[in-house]
Amino acid sequence: MPVIAITFLFSGIMAAKLSQTLSNYVASGLSSLIGCYKYASPLVIFLVLTYSLSFILKESRGAFAARSILFFLKTRVLACIWAVVFTSLCLRLSFFPQAFNGSFNEFRGSVITMIMSLAQNSFSYAIALAVVVSLLSSKFPLIFKIVSVPTRLIEKFGDILFPLIPVFMFMVGVYIYYLPAEVNNIMMKEGANALDFSKFKVFGMSLAVDSAGGLFGIYIAISMLVGIATLLWHFGFVLFIRKAVSGFSIKHYFSNYWIQMFPFLFATASESLSMPLNLVLVNKHFPDINKMVKDFTVSIGSYIGINGTSICVFVMAAFVAKLVGVELSFVELLMSIPIVIIIGLGVPGIPGELLLFGAPLAAFYNLPPSVSTVFITIFVGLQLGLPDSFRSGVNSTDNSLVCIYLNSEYKEKNI
């Protein structure tokens, strides 16, 4: 599927180059879709986050369940910190925000500004309402049944979306070709000056991003950054498990489990679709794992075990912000970790799930309205395909490592 997706993406760029009418038609449709997304995303965040929080509360009554969820969240925090450090080093981001000149009061003011911007947008209210409804669902089972319906529909939509990915990637290719003109149109509508795409450096190479070919190069570059960041994290996690779990073999893990699981995840970009295979492979190659431990951690991991997605969010956010002329800092990325973790509790485990993060992060980073729209447009367009595949591959394979670790805890401490 990644090869097919890239082929259709490149075909879309070529088709748009040959047909201005096609380019205008597709670009107009996707622009409308993204415009609707900005208004619909608070509702989507509320629906999926409410169910996920309700499910976690429902399943975390026992000591083992609570310990499992806590471990998942700890690894998520560490993955986010790794992503911030990795992204800051690769993109050579400054430590403090651009406007910071050394004054503590000035730094405090910028922090307060970001917090206030977060407190005044619809995403914060959606998150707060999701928390309230999920708490009520623990008292009233009927509420849990009601909130589970939309999420199941979203996951089914992911199954329907999978065979349509090549078509959508073709449209994204057309859109990427049109993107420089579309960005300037957005800026003009917002009453701002046209965005001057300059040379963009990554890995020491300069990429001209004022053309379709340049944007295709940017897409490949950001995909490779996501791939390197997520795979390095996963390998570090494997080394931790080797040290923490007696008898764990790195060779056995990669040559038997990982070599079968990762390609399927990479192809489908869906944790929900691949969960049955994950259960089968964990059972086959790690038969000593307790069935209760396996069923609980692998299933709930599809909701909260999204280390790859968390890493992808930070790489994408800093990369796209830099692309539109906004230099985020290490501190700004670090401060947005709680937002990424909270929203991450509500991702539905389907292709394109990073859609949920674009608009809330633009609000948190207090981007100007014109730049915010451009940021969301590019963020949504470039997160499909290869970035989706890398983050999905690491999400579910990380869950198997959590399963192995928690099984050793279960045996040793009888929790």
SEMAR-546654 format. One record per residue (C-alpha): residue in three letters; y, x, z. Coordinates in steps of 0.5 Angstrom, whole numbers, plus 500, padded with zeros to 3 digits. Example, Ala and Ser with C-alpha at 12.3 -4.5 7.8 and 13.67 -1.06 7.14 Angstrom:
2
Ala491525516/Ser498527514/
END
This chain:
415
Met500500500/Pro505506501/Val504508494/Ile505502491/Ala511500495/Ile514507493/Thr512505486/Phe515498486/Leu521501490/Phe522506484/Ser521501479/Gly526496482/Ile531502481/Met530503474/Ala530496472/Ala537495476/Lys539501472/Leu537498465/Ser539491467/Gln546489470/Thr545482470/Leu538483474/Ser542488479/Asn547483480/Tyr542477482/Val538481486/Ala543484490/Ser547477491/Gly540474494/Leu539480499/Ser546480501/Ser546473503/Leu539474506/Ile542479510/Gly548475512/Cys544469514/Tyr540475518/Lys546476522/Tyr547469525/Ala539468526/Ser537474529/Pro540472536/Leu535466535/Val529470533/Ile530475539/Phe530469544/Leu524466541/Val520472540/Leu522476547/Thr521469551/Tyr514469549/Ser513476550/Leu516476557/Ser512470558/Phe505473556/Ile507479560/Leu508475567/Lys502471565/Glu497477565/Ser500482570/Arg498478576/Gly492483578/Ala493490580/Phe490493574/Ala495489569/Ala501491573/Arg499498573/Ser498498565/Ile504494564/Leu508500568/Phe505505564/Phe506502557/Leu513502559/Lys514509562/Thr511512555/Arg516507552/Val522510556/Leu519517554/Ala518516547/Cys526514547/Ile528520550/Trp524524545/Ala527520539/Val534521542/Val533529543/Phe529530536/Thr535526532/Ser540529536/Leu537536534/Cys536534527/Leu542531525/Arg546536529/Leu550530533/Ser555532538/Phe553531546/Phe559527548/Pro562521543/Gln567524538/Ala573521542/Phe571525548/Asn576531550/Gly573533557/Ser576528561/Phe571524566/Asn576518566/Glu576518558/Phe568518558/Arg568513563/Gly572508559/Ser568509553/Val562507557/Ile565501559/Thr568499552/Met560500550/Ile558495556/Met563490555/Ser562490547/Leu555488549/Ala557483554/Gln561479549/Asn556478544/Ser550473542/Phe545478543/Ser546479550/Tyr546472551/Ala539471547/Ile536476552/Ala539473558/Leu536466556/Ala529469554/Val529472561/Val530465565/Val526461560/Ser520466561/Leu521466569/Leu520458568/Ser514459564/Ser510462570/Lys512456574/Phe511451568/Pro505452564/Leu507447559/Ile513452557/Phe509457556/Lys505453551/Ile511451547/Val514458547/Ser508461544/Val508456538/Pro514460534/Thr511467535/Arg505465532/Leu508462526/Ile512469526/Glu505473526/Lys502468521/Phe509469516/Gly507477517/Asp500476514/Ile503472508/Leu509477507/Phe504483507/Pro501481499/Leu509480498/Ile511487500/Pro511490493/Val515484490/Phe520485496/Met520493495/Phe522492488/Met528488490/Val530493495/Gly530498489/Val534494485/Tyr539493492/Ile539500493/Tyr541502486/Tyr547497487/Leu548499494/Pro554503493/Ala558498489/Glu556493494/Val558497500/Asn565498497/Asn565490496/Ile564489503/Met569494505/Met574490500/Lys572483503/Glu574486510/Gly580489508/Ala578496509/Asn579502505/Ala573503500/Leu567507504/Asp567515501/Phe560517501/Ser560524501/Lys555529501/Phe550528507/Lys546534510/Val539533512/Phe534539513/Gly540544511/Met540540504/Ser545536501/Leu544529498/Ala549526494/Val549519496/Asp554515492/Ser549514487/Ala542510486/Gly538517485/Gly542520492/Leu540513496/Phe533514494/Gly533521496/Ile536519503/Tyr530514503/Ile525519502/Ala529524507/Ile529518513/Ser522516512/Met520524513/Leu524524519/Val521518522/Gly514521520/Ile515528523/Ala518525529/Thr513519530/Leu507524529/Leu510530533/Trp510525539/His503522538/Phe500529538/Gly504531544/Phe501524547/Val494527545/Leu495533549/Phe497529555/Ile491525555/Arg487532554/Lys489534560/Ala489528564/Val482525562/Ser476529563/Gly471530557/Phe477527552/Ser475531546/Ile481532541/Lys477534535/His472527536/Tyr479523537/Phe482525530/Ser475526526/Asn472519528/Tyr477514531/Trp484517528/Ile482518521/Gln480511520/Met485507524/Phe491511522/Pro491510514/Phe489502515/Leu495502520/Phe499506515/Ala497501509/Thr499495513/Ala505496517/Ser502491522/Glu500492529/Ser497484529/Leu493485523/Ser490491525/Met488489532/Pro481487531/Leu480493527/Asn483497533/Leu478494538/Val472495534/Leu474503533/Val475504540/Asn469500542/Lys465504537/His468511538/Phe469511546/Pro463506548/Asp464508556/Ile471504556/Asn470498561/Lys471492556/Met476489561/Val480495560/Lys479495553/Asp481488551/Phe487488556/Thr490494554/Val489494546/Ser491486546/Ile497487550/Gly499493547/Ser500490540/Tyr506487544/Ile509492548/Gly506499546/Ile511500540/Asn513507541/Gly513509534/Thr518503533/Ser522505539/Ile522512535/Cys524509529/Val530505531/Phe533511534/Val532516528/Met534510523/Ala541508527/Ala543515528/Phe542517520/Val545510518/Ala551511522/Lys552518520/Leu551515512/Val557510513/Gly561515517/Val560514524/Glu558520528/Leu554517534/Ser553522540/Phe547524544/Val550520550/Glu551514546/Leu544514543/Leu541515550/Met545510553/Ser542505548/Ile535506551/Pro535500555/Ile537495549/Val532498545/Ile527497550/Ile529490552/Ile529488545/Gly522492543/Leu519487548/Gly520482543/Val518485536/Pro512481533/Gly508486530/Ile509485523/Pro512489517/Gly520489517/Glu520488525/Leu526493525/Leu530487523/Leu531485530/Phe535492532/Gly540493527/Ala546488529/Pro545489537/Leu546496536/Ala552495531/Ala555491537/Phe553496542/Tyr556502539/Asn562498538/Leu562499530/Pro568496527/Pro567489523/Ser567492516/Val563498518/Ser558494522/Thr556490516/Val555496512/Phe551499517/Ile546493518/Thr546492510/Ile543499510/Phe539499516/Val535493514/Gly534496507/Leu532503508/Gln527501514/Leu522498510/Gly516501506/Leu515508509/Pro518508515/Asp515502517/Ser508505516/Phe509511520/Arg512507526/Ser506502525/Gly501508525/Val503511531/Asn504504535/Ser497502535/Thr494509535/Asp498510542/Asn495504544/Ser488507544/Leu490513548/Val493509553/Cys487505553/Ile483512554/Tyr488514560/Leu488507564/Asn480507563/Ser480514567/Glu485511572/Tyr480505573/Lys474509574/Glu477514579/Lys481509583/Asn478502582/Ile484499581/
END
